[in-house]
């Protein structure tokens, strides 16, 4: 759970031994033409995936970590999909080829369809994989792939090379026919689903490239696709082109124009001023008393943890219903307010880390949703067991996607630490993976404190929020207003664990900035500490500074977004 002692950013490096598998297939006297990399976009420096296609739309191009250049492939493995990314190229028959690439992650595979493959586990650094194969006597195309393994967390791949002669027996120069019948089969506030009729080709169509205007946004192998990361209430025009193994591309299909729905969640008015209230610590106040004194309506209730066997309980020990936490919730609702439970935090036995799968975690979250008929939930993802564990990040985001689909109107919030300039590597990765999985998170909330001694808490908070905005824009393709509307700030009143001082005046500045930029959520840790004790240090039941009782809560109640 979140605690008021230090919040270091530690990185867990799990090194697993490597192994390799090699499959035979030697053919007498294979060709020995000069070697050259016949893959297109081998280092993903184009900034897009094409001509690679990834299963489940789980591939994306990231800027960190990379092996060479400035870009790399990332596959967001789920519990049911290895996020395989593949490219089909023209090759010569009866010819030797060498496939190699640099990969990073747990159990990453590199290989060729129907032939040789190899794998390694290298979660903390890039490692090179190499495998050789010989084409068949009449083979003119080959599909190479890279993928992770189920529920083992995202992987990265970079600088992939297929060395050998290109061609395919004299070269295929005929382009596929133009796809027809492009239509939209569905839409949400941030996605559009498309369908079209298959194209034909003298050798075979290997991929379809989807364009939004002049920008290629997706490549798929079938005749359906869902383009995500779009802005609400925005018009888009899509076309599709077919491509074969030799790289020949058809003309553009008919254009279809679609306007996305008005957004749900942070994009269309979801606003929440919800300071943390913790019934297991720090002389918890009567919430109705605080509400009457300040006008605040929402509280973030901390923390839902694992009581064993992937079963939710308050603090991992207090009963989910019938105890002090339900009493507080009843008081809040009787006074006209409501709550959002926070799952996780800094320490304790967390559901995200301990539930065996995304579906099991979704089931545990659903128990809490059902117990309190919740309108929103917060996943406070921290420490090495969740935030810095790539597989657990994927598990949590997949579970949130599931419960959101099963509970129409539910708002999902993820809360995580930050640097003074925006998300860290793991924060960026969380955002990128949310996009890849299609988790449709409503609010990305940063905790702008425990920076390591920074004194300008207003400036640092604003800079961190602006860094988050920039990351959301680049990842989802949003404009400024949409990105801000998906941002939350969760500060720490008074003295932080590292003696940073957020005064009532500074918190008022932060609130006013939040209102002027129309962000979605404002919170702080915690109402239990919203009492004066100048010189009292960093303790659980007061702020350590001079203030009036419930002053930070009163300021927070003025957040309207």
Secondary structure by P-SEA (a helix, b strand, c coil): ccccccccbbbbbbbbbbbbbbbbbcccccccccccccccccccccccccccccccccbbbbccccccccbbbbbbcccccccccbbbbbbbccbbbbbbbbbbccccccccccccccccccccbbbbbbbbbbbcccccbbbbbccccccccbbbbcccccccccccccccccccccccccccccccccbbbbbbbbbbccccccbbbbbccccccccccccccccccccccbbbbbbbbbbccccccccccbbbbbbbccccccccccccccccccccccccccaaaaaaacccccccccbbbbcccccccccccccccccaaaaaaaaaaaaccbbbbbcccccccccccccccaaaaaaaaaaaaaaccccccccccccccccccaaaaaaaaaaaaaaaaacccbbbbbbbccccccccaaaaaaaaaaaaaccccccccccccccccccaaaaaaaaaaaaaaaaaaaaccccaaaaaaabbbbbbcccccccccccaaaaaaaaaaaaaaccccccccccccccccccccccccccccccccaaaaaaaaaccc
